[in-house]
Amino acid sequence: MTESGNKYLRLVSRLFTLELIYVYLTVILSAGLIAYVLNANLVPSTSTFVRSLQAQSIIETIIYMVTIAIGTGGFYLIARGAVDRQMKRESGFMFLGGLALVLVTFIMIFSYWNFKVFG
């Protein structure tokens, strides 16, 4: 029991290091959670998407959070792929996977903005 309790405590302590807290706050602020809270009265409660760049709904905020998290994971894989300690094949796959995630993130964000602006 003590060993499994220590395992969960170590996992939680790894999830809340200073670097990861910075990443969490960056994702939350970049997704516009604070902007949504401040401008929630501009958005009708029944709308899922707002056709304006002035405000966003909670669904849009969640979409932005997920997209930014995917992009952050892609940049993490690119950084891991650049480390020379790993085997060349593994680091190459990490680099290509990270690059693919970053490209998917850009496509998701720009297609969503295109949908918001042009309908």
FISEDO-233818 format. One record per residue: residue in one letter; x, y, z of N, C-alpha, C in turn. Coordinates in pm, whole numbers, padded with zeros to 5 digits, always signed. Atoms other than C-alpha are relative to their C-alpha. Layout:
<atoms>
AXYZXYZXYZ ...
</atoms>
This chain:
<atoms>
M+00083-00119+00000+00000+00000+00000+00087+00125+00000 T-00088-00116-00007+00281+00239+00084+00071+00021-00133 E-00071-00012+00126+00459+00161-00242-00089+00061-00108 S+00090-00058+00100+00152+00239-00458-00033+00145+00036 G+00023-00138-00041+00086+00554-00252+00116+00089-00040 N-00117-00077+00042+00441+00669-00319+00004+00017-00151 K+00001-00009+00146+00396+00595-00690-00093+00113-00045 Y+00093-00106+00037+00093+00824-00712+00050+00137+00045 L-00055-00125-00048+00264+01091-00506+00112+00048-00093 R-00106-00037+00095+00563+01084-00742-00060+00047-00132 L+00066-00041+00123+00330+01107-01042-00057+00140+00013 V+00058-00132-00022+00148+01408-00898+00110+00105+00013 S-00109-00096-00015+00476+01575-00802+00067+00029-00135 R-00056-00025+00133+00601+01532-01162-00093+00088-00083 L+00096-00079+00078+00281+01685-01302-00004+00146+00042 F+00007-00137-00049+00319+01999-01092+00138+00060+00025 T-00128-00069-00008+00676+02103-01152-00018+00142-00053 L+00012-00140+00039+00741+02470-01219-00011+00016-00151 E+00005-00010+00146+00799+02416-01591-00136-00039-00053 L+00131+00043+00049+00475+02226-01639-00111+00094+00044 I+00099-00100-00041+00276+02479-01437+00004+00118-00097 Y-00013-00106+00099+00412+02742-01676-00068-00039-00131 V+00064+00047+00124+00297+02532-01974-00151+00000+00017 Y+00144+00001-00023-00050+02483-01819-00058+00141-00007 L+00048-00138+00001-00090+02857-01759+00008+00062-00139 T-00012-00051+00136+00032+02937-02109-00114-00052-00088 V+00109+00056+00079-00225+02701-02263-00132+00066+00040 I+00126-00060-00046-00506+02844-02049-00011+00145-00048 L+00005-00140+00042-00416+03205-02125-00005+00014-00152 S+00002-00008+00146-00352+03142-02495-00134-00041-00057 A+00130+00045+00049-00684+02965-02536-00108+00105+00021 G+00097-00107-00019-00864+03274-02412-00101-00026+00109 L+00095+00028-00108-01023+03143-02095-00035+00127+00077 I+00027-00126-00071-00987+03480-01924-00086+00091-00088 A+00082-00081+00091-01128+03656-02233-00143-00051-00004 Y+00135+00054-00002-01424+03420-02229-00073+00041+00128 V+00063-00036-00127-01493+03490-01862-00039+00148-00001 L+00029-00143+00002-01474+03866-01919-00108+00037-00101 N+00097-00032+00106-01688+03861-02237-00114-00099-00009 A+00105+00102+00005-01935+03588-02146-00138+00062-00023 N+00131-00062+00019-02223+03836-02148-00024+00039-00146 L+00017-00031+00141-02162+03909-02520-00048-00120-00081 V+00031+00122+00073-02225+03549-02619-00131-00058+00054 P+00121+00066-00048-02575+03397-02604+00032-00139+00056 S-00031+00128-00066-02585+03091-02382-00027-00121-00087 T+00033+00115+00085-02726+02870-02658+00093-00012-00121 S-00084+00006+00120-02463+02949-02923+00125-00085+00028 T-00122+00081-00013-02183+02704-02982+00118+00070-00067 F-00104-00074+00070-01988+02918-03230-00047+00143-00021 V+00030-00140+00022-01974+03294-03255+00070+00041-00129 R-00056-00036+00130-01921+03430-03606+00076+00133+00003 S-00075-00124-00015-01705+03717-03480+00131-00030+00071 L-00127+00015-00069-01347+03752-03369+00004+00082+00128 Q+00005-00082-00120-01457+03985-03088-00028-00081+00126 A+00036+00082-00116-01593+03712-02858+00008-00147-00039 Q-00002+00144+00026-01585+03336-02820-00083-00071+00106 S+00080+00079-00093-01802+03071-02660+00090-00096+00077 I-00078+00095-00079-01693+02808-02411+00047-00117-00086 I-00041+00108+00092-01685+02545-02689+00125+00043-00078 E-00117-00050+00072-01442+02762-02884+00123+00003+00090 T-00112-00003-00094-01226+02807-02576+00057-00140+00020 I-00046+00138-00016-01210+02430-02528+00071-00049-00126 I-00067+00037+00126-01124+02381-02898+00139+00062-00005 Y-00131-00065-00001-00843+02634-02864+00095-00066+00099 M-00086+00066-00100-00712+02464-02547+00053-00132-00053 V-00043+00130+00052-00703+02122-02712+00100+00019-00115 T-00089-00024+00113-00542+02261-03027+00138+00048+00047 I-00128-00048-00052-00274+02447-02831+00074-00111+00072 A-00065+00112-00067-00207+02137-02621+00062-00097-00102 I-00055+00086+00106-00159+01932-02940+00127+00063-00058 G-00117-00069+00052+00082+02195-03076+00116-00002+00098 T-00105+00005-00102+00273+02203-02748+00063-00139+00004 G-00053+00136+00007+00306+01825-02762+00086-00021-00124 G-00080+00009+00121+00434+01855-03118+00136+00066+00016 F-00129-00065-00023+00701+02104-03017+00085-00078+00100 Y-00074+00084-00094+00796+01876-02728+00065-00117-00073 L-00057+00111+00077+00843+01586-02970+00114+00047-00090 I-00109-00053+00081+01053+01806-03199+00124+00021+00085 A-00115-00020-00089+01274+01900-02905+00060-00132+00043 R-00053+00132-00037+01304+01536-02797+00073-00066-00116 G-00064+00058+00117+01392+01437-03151+00135+00061-00030 A-00128-00066+00026+01681+01684-03156+00109-00044+00097 V-00099+00045-00097+01856+01516-02861+00088-00107-00064 D-00093+00093+00065+02167+01329-02975+00017-00131+00075 R-00020+00121-00079+02155+01068-02699-00080-00118-00055 Q+00088+00107+00046+01881+00870-02869+00051-00060-00130 M-00034+00060+00128+01907+00639-03164-00052+00090-00111 K+00035-00091+00110+01887+00816-03498-00141-00028-00052 R+00132+00033+00054+01578+00631-03613-00111+00048+00092 E+00101-00043-00097+01383+00699-03296-00012+00152+00005 S+00005-00146-00004+01478+01067-03289-00059+00056-00130 G+00061-00042+00127+01385+01097-03657-00151-00014+00002 F+00144+00018-00011+01040+00953-03588-00062+00102+00094 M+00051-00101-00092+00995+01187-03292-00007+00136-00068 F-00002-00129+00069+01095+01485-03504-00112+00008-00103 L+00105-00001+00102+00861+01389-03789-00140+00000+00062 G+00129+00000-00069+00574+01314-03550-00032+00136+00059 G+00020-00134-00054+00622+01648-03379-00031+00100-00109 L+00026-00089+00113+00634+01827-03712-00141-00020-00054 A+00135+00028+00047+00314+01654-03819-00104+00058+00096 L+00095-00057-00097+00139+01756-03495-00006+00152-00010 V-00001-00145+00013+00247+02118-03538-00074+00042-00127 L+00071-00033+00123+00123+02122-03898-00150-00022+00014 V+00143+00023-00025-00210+01970-03793-00059+00111+00086 T+00045-00109-00085-00238+02237-03526-00022+00127-00081 F+00016-00118+00084-00181+02516-03777-00122-00013-00091 I+00116+00022+00087-00438+02365-04013-00129+00014+00079 M+00122-00009-00083-00692+02333-03731-00032+00145+00035 I+00024-00139-00041-00649+02692-03611-00042+00085-00118 F+00034-00086+00114-00653+02854-03956-00132-00039-00064 S+00130+00039+00054-00948+02648-04078-00113+00044+00093 Y+00103-00046-00093-01139+02736-03763-00019+00152-00013 W+00013-00145+00020-01063+03108-03808-00069+00030-00132 N+00067-00016+00129-01170+03077-04172-00151-00025+00016 F+00141+00029-00027-01497+02923-04052-00065+00112+00077 K+00056-00109-00082-01548+03200-03798-00022+00127-00082 V+00007-00127+00072-01482+03487-04036-00090-00010-00123 F+00070+00008+00127-01624+03365-04365-00123-00090+00002 G+00119+00084-00010-01883+03115-04249+00015-00129-00061 
</atoms>
